[in-house]
Amino acid sequence: MIPAEDTTIARLPPLPLIVGVVSATIVSIGLVWIVGEQSVVAMAYGGALVALLLMLLLAARLRSGPVESEAGVPDWSVTAAAVEDSGKAVAITDRANRLICANSAYEEWFGGALPPNEIEFAAKSGERLGMAAREAWRDGGSRVDLLSIDGADKRFRLKVERAGRGEDFLVWRFSEIVAERSYDGLAERVEGPFGEVMSRAGLELAMVAPDGIVQAATAGLAERATGDARRSLVGMEFVQLLRSDDRDRIFFAREGQQGSPQTLVHVPLELPSGARSKDADQAPSLMLLIDRTVGIGGGWEGSGKAAIPQLEALLSALPLGLALTDRDGRFLFANAAFLRAVERDGKGLPQFPSDLVVREDKAAIADTVRRFAKGASTSGDMAVHLASNREEPVSIGLAGIRGMGDAAVLLSITDSTEEKRLRRQVAQATKMQAVGQLAGGVAHDFNNVLTAIIGYCDLMLLRHTPGDSDYDDIQQIKANSNRAASLTRQLLAFSRQQTLRPVVLQLPDVVSEVSQLLKRLMGDKIEFVVRHDRELGPVRADPQQLEQVIINLAVNARDAMQAHAEKSGKQDWQGRLTLATRRVSARDVRKMGSDIMPADDYTVLIVQDTGGGIPPELISKIFEPFFTTKEQGKGTGLGLSTVYGIVKQSNGFIFADNVRGPDGQTAGARFTIYLPVHKGELPIAMRRDEEAEARASQWSGGGKLLLVEDEDMVRAVAERALARAGYTVTTASDGEEGLAAVANGSENFDLIVSDVVMPAMDGPAMARAIRKVRPKVPILFMSGYAEEQLRNDIDIDNMFFIAKPFSVQQINAKVAEVLADQNRD
């Protein structure tokens, strides 16, 4: 509230009275001086008289109190209190455009005590406001239907009027424009006479908030749910009012299965696209319960001809698509929501429901409608494909109506597109998880085989020198084994079980590392473009794996552009591959409305090409393992699945879509990778540093090792490799045998080298048991699974890790490194 200051002064005596009193005082002092002939006495008398007069004047002033200086000056604090209204912003200005007073809503909406013409409205809004002020001074009043402020979402209406006895003031009234919600006033209708009519027809309604709490309900629903029609259901959980049996039939919880089954219809009340308000996510839903036994007309009296017009009026007010047919299946009525759902808005209804569906569903829906019309009062639903939309099925509910004379069937339609999409996503995620587990298990077992092959190749190469007849063959075997090891790493990447070495890095640095390689891979016909945003946040990922992601996406883009050019028959073609980085804030993620990504800051990598794009029917399959559109023999189908696995294992998200050109046609494909910005402390890179390598190279060998491995070929090659390096090796074929070798106390081992997955007792269980006997012995695990996953599952101190497959040099170096660290400690 901004009232003007009060203007008050004390009342003073009139001027003639003051002059008379002063004259009388002077005359009396003169008489005293003449009679007494003493000036001192006259002065004393005069002083006393003046003091007395001043005291009388002061007393009169105190009695009179403050009053207005002019009768015409108003008390603005009273005015400001009178215009106080939380729903409208009110302000009063004078002819000099000074703000006289304003209410609290004006201060809150416009941020201070500024007159209306000084508020920073948008350019056109400011012009409308100035014109309204001029019209008000001239004509006495004016209106503006729309005002907006730069950078704010609020919109206002304005009414300005000239006021005051001298019409020297303007009264400004601002009201906020609030978007109408689809469910405004619906709660009062549900709880009022409309709800009573629906209850008599066998339909119970409830408005339910997104968290499942009842906001309004019909009296009939309260009576069925609690036994008391006067009891309020507001604040209760809707699902607690119902129960279902083993056949998924729904009953009221209070009545149990002794009551009649109900058909539950969920009607979302969110705003249509393009008119969503700021609280659209808080929109409630309308729950419609249809009594299967009684039917809609069970409680109605009178003939069908009298009841149907009333029923049509009720059904027209519902946002759920509803229609009525007679016993022969002919349409009697359909509300506007039903016509919109079947895309017949403005065209009217056909004669039969079968005319709305594709040819394959015509007979089924016609037979179902006739069965519901002639049989007992029941309800059900069926999935059909509309002729206007053959791709996505919709669910049509059917309920037989009795009690209105002639039998009829009520049809309700619900768009199940979103449900089908979610079901496909769940099925896809389940399939990907199952394939990932299979791929991880195959890769783990295959790594054991490759470990033996690579190890024996290394041992054979120690006995042959370049130039021998067998040397080149052994090298070829080892090279192909390494290629097979690369394939297993792709499988582990897809199943998110590979060993990552994450460090904190900047995406532009990774792009820069692979740029030269990508330019050579793209060739002369493809332009390579790189763009970076400023102030990108750091991410935590494995740089080598990110390079693999970029290379895989770039090679796929190159092949796609070449295939598109060949399909188009263009000999002289040019393509463009664009790599871009972007900064995306948590606010941007919330605006995207993604249900997958949490609202956080991300650094985004975009890989975009100018090929033919991805066919819409294949977008959901491109990340599946072994799925490829290339000719047989030209692709393994693991490129994009590997990319997907690396991104997900790095806590990121990847999306694929098509880019549209100016003409609206597909102009290429785009892959967008979101990696969360690292906000913690900078971690130490998970790589062996130079000091550790130096200690390992200085280790002279020697030491007693316990080697535990259930695969005979892996155990044999590891034993030979370690024995050649000067270690004393004791072997065990499983965890129980390894534990027995330590528990009998005959050998004091310096290091235990063990596999992780073994029959009977696995490596971690054996290690925990050994630690009870030898609490400080170091343990080196060998595994084809990811080190990070292994460390999360196994909580053991002084534990080390080497990934399979490994070479003879790698196992020897790792053992030397561990023993050197233990010796230093």
DAJORA-V687269 format. One record per run of one state. SS is the DSSP state (H for helix, E for strand, - for the rest). FROM is the first residue (numbers start at 1). TO is the last residue. If there is no record, write none. Layout:
BEGIN
ss: <SS:SS>
from: <FROM:FROM>
to: <TO:TO>
END
This chain:
BEGIN
ss: <-:E:-:H:-:H:-:E:-:H:-:E:-:E:-:H:-:H:-:E:-:H:-:E:-:E:-:E:-:H:-:H:-:E:-:E:-:H:-:E:H:E:-:E:-:H:-:E:-:H:-:E:-:H:-:E:-:E:-:H:-:E:H:E:-:H:-:E:-:E:-:E:-:H:-:H:-:E:-:H:-:E:-:E:-:H:-:E:-:H:-:E:-:H:-:H:-:E:-:E:-:H:-:E:-:H:-:E:-:H:-:E:-:H:-:E:-:H:-:E:-:H:->
from: <1:8:11:15:37:39:65:66:69:76:83:88:95:99:103:104:111:116:119:121:122:123:140:141:150:155:164:169:177:186:192:193:201:203:209:213:218:219:227:237:238:242:245:250:253:256:259:262:269:280:283:285:292:304:317:321:327:330:335:336:342:352:353:357:358:359:375:379:387:389:402:408:415:417:462:471:495:503:506:507:523:526:533:539:542:543:569:575:585:586:593:602:609:616:619:639:650:653:661:666:678:690:699:704:709:712:725:728:733:735:744:751:756:763:774:778:784:787:794:799:804:808:825>
to: <7:10:14:36:38:64:65:68:75:82:87:94:98:102:103:110:115:118:120:121:122:139:140:149:154:163:168:176:185:191:192:200:202:208:212:217:218:226:236:237:241:244:249:252:255:258:261:268:279:282:284:291:303:316:320:326:329:334:335:341:351:352:356:357:358:374:378:386:388:401:407:414:416:461:470:494:502:505:506:522:525:532:538:541:542:568:574:584:585:592:601:608:615:618:638:649:652:660:665:677:689:698:703:708:711:724:727:732:734:743:750:755:762:773:777:783:786:793:798:803:807:824:825>
END
